[in-house]
Amino acid sequence: MTATSEKSIQPHEWHNLPASKVAQHLDANLETGLTSDEVVKRQERFGANELKGKRGTSPVLRFLLQFNQPLLYILLIAGAIKALIGQWVNAGVIWGVTLINAIIGFIQESKAESAIAALASSVQTNATILRNGQKVQVPSMELVPGDLVLLASGDKVPADLRLIKSRNLQVNESALTGESVATEKNTQPLNTDTALAERLNMAYAGSFVTFGTGSGIVVAIGEATETGRISQLIEQGTSLKTPLTRKFDKFSRTLLYIISRHRDVDICSRIGIRQYLGRNV
């Protein structure tokens, strides 16, 4: 690719450009498609057209990590103290709270990993493309930016495409836009600030062609697609910390520090465990 094409690969601009400009920026040939040599170079540069989630940890370790929070440390210690002084009901309640919290966190992370896996499988398909002037069918993971993809009714869109031809083309993009009704596509340039659901000259990875035919240039693959962006947001969401959780974390660490630094009987008696200690620690 040229320096111009490197600079122009911005997801918010493709729908704003005429098809000829898109082809120029991506060094794509609208008549013959890419050559095999050029495809190899671009595969080395951009990688495979697939979604890759972070490497999953074992379920046991993932569950144990749910307890890796300062506030839970305090609760576990408090439960142990209650158990040692014979208050088993209170200890059971405290441990029950920590266990329920861990189970909820474990389930949420498991659902997030399942969602990422589902998104990854949603973009896997076979694509009909034009290469070396010939119509061929290849696995979607072999697509590169600049490939010319041919679409027909029943096809799954294999990557983010800027449409260059459309004949009564309708695409169901409910996974991205929430619209259950298929959208009728065209090839006319749109304003830069056009919302994703209104980009009629684009077809996005994972959506389905419900009617008509068309063709488009691959402008984004893998993690760079709109579906890939969703996958990344889901992955980030599993470890998202809100201002409230950050305050809890800071408070918990401070409380743990105070507890570890002040072990004399007077301090312990103020937090209700003098009966347990009965002497200086």
N, C-alpha and C positions, 0 to 999 in steps of 0.2 A: 504494500500500500504506500501511497505517497504521503508527504507531510500533511497535505490538505486533508486527506481522508482520516489520518490519525486524529487531527484536531476536531473533525466534524462528527465523530462518533459520540453523539449526545442523544439520549433517549427522548428528550423533549423536542427535538428538532426534525426528526424524520417525517412526521406527518405534515410539516410546514413546507417541505421541499417538493418540487416537481419530480416525477419519477426519473427523468433524465439526469437531474442533478444528483439524486440518490445513487444512481448507477455510476456517475462520474466520481463521486466521493469514495465509493467502495471499489473502484476499478473493476466494475462488473460489466459483462457483455450481455445485453438484453436479447441478442439473437442466438448466441451459442453457449452462454453460460461460462463458468470458469473452466480453465484447463486443469488437468490432473496435477501438473507440477505446481500450479498456483494453489490448489487445494491443500497439498502436502505442506507448503510453506505456511499457510494460514492455520492449519491444524496444529503445527508446532508453536505458532504464536498465540492462538486463542484457546487451544485445548479442545476437549470434547464438549459436545452440546448435551450436557447432562447436569442435573442438580446434585450437589454433594453436600450432605449434612455432616455435622461434626461426628467424629468417631464415637459410637455409643459405648457407655460403660456398662458393666454387668449390673443386672437388676439388684443384686444384693448390695453392691457398693453404692449404687444410686440411692437405695433406701437408707443406708447408714449415713450418707452425706446429708440427708434431711435433718439430722440431729446436729450438724456442724454449724450451730448458731449460738452466740453468747447467751442469749436469753434462755435457750433450751438447756444450756449447761447449768444455769442457776436453778431452773425447775427440776432438773434431774438430781442435783445436789440437795435441794430442798426436800424432794421426795425420799431420798436416801436417809436424810436426818429424821424425817417423820417416821420412817420405818424402824430406825434404830431406837427411837424412844417409844415404840409400840403403837403409834398412831397409824395403823395400817389402812384405815379408810381414807384418811387424808393423803397418805402416800399413794394409794391406788388412784385417787382422783387426779393428783398431780401428774403421775406417770401416764394416766389415761389421756390427759390433755396433750402431753408431748407426743404420745403415740399417734393420736388422731391427727395432729398437725403434720407429723412425718408421712402418714398415709396419704393425706390430701396432697401434699407437695409431690410425693412419688407419683400419684395418679396424674397430676397436672403435667409433670415432665414426660410421663409415658404417652399421654395424649399428644403433646407437642411433637415428640419424636415420630409418632404414627402419622401426624398431619404432614410432617416434612417428607416422610417416606411416600405418602399418597401423592404429594405434589411432584415428587421425583418421578413416580411412575406415570403421572398424567401427561408428561411431555415425551414419553418414550413411544415411538411409533416408526413406521416406515414411510419414507417421503419419496414422492416422484419429483425428480429434478432434471434440469438441463445442464449437462456437462459435456465439454468437447463437441458441442453441437448435437449430442444424442440424448434422447429421453431415457433415463435410467431410474431404478428404484434402489434406495440405499437406506440403512438404518439412520434414524434422526440424529443419533449422536455423532455422525460423521459430517454433519452440516457445518459450514463456516460462513462468516459474514461475506456477503456478495453472491452466495449461491442463489440460483433462480429456481424457485419452488412452484410446481404446478398443483393447483387445488381443484378438487371435484367433490360433488356431494358425497357425504359419508367420510371424508378425510378428517383426520385430526391435524390441526396446525402444528408443525414440528418445531417452530421457532418464531420469534417476532419478525413479522414481514411488513414491508412497505409495499402495498399492492400496486401493480403496474397495469394489470388487466382485470376486468371484472365483467362478467356476463350473468346478470341476475344472481350475483353471488350473495348468499346470506350465511352469516356465521353466528353460532350461539356462543356468547361470551359470559354466560351466567356465573362461571367460577370466578371471574375477575370483577364484573360489574354488578352482579346480582340481578340483572335483567333476565327473566325467563324466556322472553321473546327474542328470536333471532334477529340480528341487525343486518339490514341490507347495505352492502358495501359499494364504494365507488373508488375512483383513483384521483379525485381532485385534491389539490393542496388545501390545507386548513391553517387557521391561525395558530401561532405557537402556543397560546394559552388554552387551546381546546382541551376539555377534560377527556380523560382516557375513554370513558364510555361513549363519547361522541366522536372519536377518531375513526371516521368511516373509511378512511383509506389505509387502515392498519388491520392486521390480523395477528392475534397474540398466541403464543405457545400454549397448548393445552385446550384451546377452544375447538369447536367442531363446525365443519361446513355442513349446513343442513340443506342447501339448495344452490344450484348454479355451478359455474366454473370460474376460475381466475388464476392469476399467477402473481407472485411477489418476490421481492429481493429480501434475503435474510439480512436484517440489520442488527440483530442481537441474538446471542445463544447462551445457553447455560444460566449461570448466576446473573448475567446481565439482562435477561428477559424480565418482563413484568412478573411472571410467575416465580422466577428466581428471587426477585426482590421480596415477594411475599414470604418465600421460604426463609430468607435471611431474617426477616422481621419476627417470624415465629421462633426461630432459633434464639434470637436475642431476647425474646420475651420470656424464655425459660429462666433467665437470670436477671430479669429486670428488677431494679431497686427503685422504689418510689421515695420521695422525701420522708414520708412517715416511717418506712422500713429502715431508712438510713438513721433516723433519729432513735428508733428502737435499738438499732445495732450499737450506736454510740452510747446510749444509756446503759445497755447491758454490759458493754466492755468496762465502762466506768464503775458500775456496781460490782463486777467481778474483781476489779482492781482494789476497790475499797475492802471487800470481803477478804481478799488474800493478804492485805496489808495490816488489817486490824483484827487481831486474833485474841485479844485479851477478853476476860470475862465480862467486863462492863459493856463493851461493844456488842458481844454476843447476846447478853441479856436483853439489850434493846431490840434485838430482832427476834426475841421469843424462843431462844434455844438454850437458856441458862441451865434448865433441868438436864439437858443432855450432856453439857460439858462438866459442870460441877467443880471445875478447876481451871486454872490458867493453861492455855495451849502454848 
